[in-house]
Amino acid sequence: MADDSAARIVAGLRAWIAQAPPGARLPSNRALTAEYGASPVTVQKAMRALSALGLVEPRPGVGTFTRAVRTVRPPDYGWQTGALRSPPARIPPVATPMRVSSPDGIGLHAGYPARELLPERLVRAALARAARTDAAVARSPAAGLPELRAWFAHELAEAAPVGVTPPAARDVVVLPGSQSGLSSIFRALVGVGQPLLMESPSYWGAILAAAQAGVHVVPVPSGPTGPDPDELARAFAETGARVFYAQPTYANPTGAQWPPSRAAQVLDVVRAHAAFVVEDDWAHDLGIDTTAQPLAVHDDAGHVVYLRSLTKSVSPAVRVAAVIARGPARDRILADRGAESMYVSGLLQAAALDVVTQPGWRTHLRNLPHQLRARRDLLIDSLAEHVPDAHLDHVPRGGLNLWARLPDETDLDRLARDCEADGVTIAPGTEWFPAEPSGSFIRLNYSGPNPDRFPEGARVIGKALSRQRMS
């Protein structure tokens, strides 16, 4: 300690405590002041130090006592097993994309862009302005702020072709992030025990939401241009499913974007089976070489349930999204949202609306593709140099991720452990398959921090693979 007198008192009292029984009362501060010739302030400082060490416990108005030794008994939660019974779905560990890597590590696993890719100045200013309005203290309408609902509807309506009735603000339900929207949609439109068709591979969060909702997932293989329409039609016919979950634009994890012809074929199949397609447009703002072309703009009969998120492009702290659905489907989703969370924070809604209506938002979106392209291409070049065994089916034209296939004999769990031991966190592709994986894949995020370390990260992956081949 900096104060020699306080340190002397602490040392003396520690020796006294070592000989005293638990719960013994220490000499008073006045007595210690006299014994050590120290000031009351110095004695109080010494007592705080002992308390911080867990050696004593002050009792206001009574004195200070040595801390009683308590026998540590492991808690018994066995009774809960009988009360809860078996869970309706397997309880998974925290998904790899949600893990936090070490401060000095190289994180290629996360599902969010780095701060420098976000409109941070706009977000901070918007939150400050929103905090000065009634949104900071008022309750939001259950379906969301009318102005924000109108913005979501207008964005989709602008892309609607002639002859298709665009959505209206009344068709929009604002969500606290698209993940909660998936849970509501699966509960409201599919139902427990009923089949849900899903692209494979697909977003791990959708797989988790489906499992927790108790629906039966039926995988439909999907490639760089989307699912085979004939395969999708056969899955509808064989299962009797009425809902298909898909990501037509910059799919997570593959980065696939359906061409217009494939999108039209899929929509025809959905219509023919009187079904819904849940379009998850999570990466709407993250185009690099192309722009988003939502499937929903071609539907006005309520077959497409459209999810639009701002979380990835505005800020992970501003968890605001929307679902656009028409007819009774919208009412059922809104009812589920009411039971789940009643309403979304008006403060976050107001801030999100502020950001996307500022002129700087358009400027940010014009600059973003250049930054994403540079990062994507750097990671691709790094893999080509240091991980020649990694194969990319295609170069994603938007989104945040590369989907790389490794030799089939690769032990992905071991690879992830070995890479992490060398300071690189990667995401094994097994989490993105609703059934058995079709190969050994890893998903690598090129939008994370420190892109200058991508070559170093790829070098670590390559060395870990080489060690597997030699063992």
Sequence and secondary structure as in RCSB ss.txt:
>XXXX:A:sequence
MADDSAARIVAGLRAWIAQAPPGARLPSNRALTAEYGASPVTVQKAMRALSALGLVEPRPGVGTFTRAVRTVRPP
DYGWQTGALRSPPARIPPVATPMRVSSPDGIGLHAGYPARELLPERLVRAALARAARTDAAVARSPAAGLPELRA
WFAHELAEAAPVGVTPPAARDVVVLPGSQSGLSSIFRALVGVGQPLLMESPSYWGAILAAAQAGVHVVPVPSGPT
GPDPDELARAFAETGARVFYAQPTYANPTGAQWPPSRAAQVLDVVRAHAAFVVEDDWAHDLGIDTTAQPLAVHDD
AGHVVYLRSLTKSVSPAVRVAAVIARGPARDRILADRGAESMYVSGLLQAAALDVVTQPGWRTHLRNLPHQLRAR
RDLLIDSLAEHVPDAHLDHVPRGGLNLWARLPDETDLDRLARDCEADGVTIAPGTEWFPAEPSGSFIRLNYSGPN
PDRFPEGARVIGKALSRQRMS
>XXXX:A:secstr
   HHHHHHHHHHHHHHHHS TT B   HHHHHHHHT  HHHHHHHHHHHHHTTSEEEETTTEEEE         
  HHHHHHH S SS      GGG    TTSEE   SS  GGGS HHHHHHHHHHHHTSGGGTS   TT  HHHHH
HHHHHHHHT  TTS    GGGEEEESSHHHHHHHHIIIII TT EEEEEES  HHHHHHHHHHT EEEEEEEETT
EE HHHHHHHHHHH   EEEE  SS TTT     HHHHHHHHHHHHHTT EEEEEETTTT BSSS    GGGG  
SS EEEEEE TTTT TTS  EEEE  THHHHHHHHHHHHHHSS  HHHHHHHHHHHTSHHHHHHHHHHHHHHHHH
HHHHHHHHHHH TT EESS  SBSSEEEEEE TT  HHHHHHHHHHTTEE EEGGGG SSS SSEEEEEETTSS 
GGGHHHHHHHHHHHHHHHHH 
